[in-house]
């Protein structure tokens, strides 16, 4: 009689079921450990405490503007010297440099590299076109740096605070700002919404640094030879397109 191999009935399927169950449990355990490790590695909120004295302020921000001429978004790179000087660079969504603005007290220079045109005149014309009301460079820098006492005492802003004593908004004439988000521990604004009768500006800081000195040349207009000078009426609105 031929010999054969006797296959146990049912035992193999039970062992297979136990192996599948154990494998599934191991996978779930590994997944749970992975999730917990991600939670433990989650970066803590960025802490940003301004020094007692701020002379320079620089960083990057996303900037969106809604006004009578429509809406525009761009990336902003800025450098302020708090004695009322600033250099602003505007980039389009593809990272191309569109505009450079130099501000010095009541004077401003606006340069469009791609068009090789520029304008020079009163800074209030530029800031009023953006914010709906003139906003000196020094005051915007103080808002971004959280220099509230100087903004209130020196510049005449009315400030509102919450129950913890943190500034949450400010107003002067027809221009106001609301702090939507702050860097920890809560003194320096991260997202600020400016509103006026005709304009709304949302500014979200992506990077911010204090007191990194810059050479004087950074704040001096540098216009290439052959660049054509335009009147304000010719360049107004053009720099935002």
C-alpha positions, 0 to 999 in steps of 0.5 A, spaced: 500 500 500 502 506 498 505 511 503 502 518 504 503 524 508 497 525 513 495 533 513 492 535 520 485 537 519 484 544 522 491 545 526 494 549 520 489 554 520 488 556 527 496 557 527 495 561 521 490 565 525 494 566 531 500 568 527 496 573 523 493 576 529 500 577 533 502 580 526 497 585 526 498 587 534 505 588 533 504 593 527 499 596 531 504 597 537 509 600 532 504 605 529 502 607 536 510 608 538 511 612 532 505 617 533 507 618 540 514 619 538 512 624 533 508 628 538 514 628 542 518 631 537 513 636 535 517 643 535 515 648 541 512 655 539 518 660 537 520 664 542 521 671 541 523 676 546 525 683 544 531 686 547 530 692 551 533 697 546 531 696 539 535 699 533 535 695 527 529 690 525 529 685 519 525 679 517 520 676 512 513 676 511 507 674 507 503 680 505 496 681 502 493 687 500 485 689 498 484 696 496 480 700 491 484 697 485 483 690 487 487 685 491 495 683 491 499 678 494 507 678 495 513 676 499 516 682 503 523 682 505 524 688 510 530 692 514 528 697 519 533 702 522 528 705 528 530 712 527 525 712 521 529 709 515 527 702 511 528 698 505 523 694 503 523 689 497 517 686 494 517 679 491 512 676 486 509 668 488 515 666 483 520 669 488 522 674 482 524 681 485 518 686 483 519 693 487 524 696 492 522 701 496 527 706 500 524 710 506 527 715 510 523 720 514 518 724 510 522 722 503 521 715 499 524 712 493 520 707 489 524 702 484 521 697 479 527 693 476 524 689 471 521 696 468 527 700 469 523 706 472 523 709 479 520 715 483 522 719 488 518 723 493 514 724 499 513 717 503 506 718 505 504 717 498 506 710 498 504 708 505 497 711 504 496 707 498 498 701 501 494 702 508 489 707 506 493 712 511 500 715 511 504 710 516 511 712 517 516 707 517 518 708 524 511 707 527 510 700 523 517 698 525 514 699 532 508 695 531 512 689 529 517 690 534 512 690 540 514 697 542 508 699 545 509 705 550 513 708 544 507 707 539 502 710 544 506 716 548 510 718 542 506 717 536 499 718 539 496 711 538 490 708 542 492 701 544 487 696 547 489 690 552 486 684 554 485 681 561 493 679 561 495 686 559 497 684 552 496 689 547 491 686 542 489 692 537 491 699 536 487 705 533 489 712 530 484 716 526 482 712 520 487 707 521 487 701 526 491 694 527 489 688 530 494 682 532 491 676 530 497 672 532 503 673 536 510 669 537 511 666 544 511 669 550 506 674 547 509 680 546 511 680 539 506 680 533 506 675 528 500 676 524 497 683 524 491 686 520 491 693 518 484 696 516 482 703 514 476 706 510 479 703 503 484 698 505 485 692 508 492 689 509 494 682 512 501 681 514 504 675 517 511 675 519 515 669 517 522 671 520 524 676 525 531 679 527 533 684 532 539 689 532 543 686 526 546 692 524 546 694 516 551 698 513 548 705 511 548 703 503 543 698 505 538 704 506 541 709 501 537 709 494 541 705 488 538 706 482 542 704 475 544 709 470 539 710 465 533 708 469 527 713 467 524 717 472 516 717 473 511 722 476 507 719 482 501 719 477 505 714 472 507 709 477 502 709 482 498 702 482 503 700 477 508 697 483 503 693 485 501 689 479 
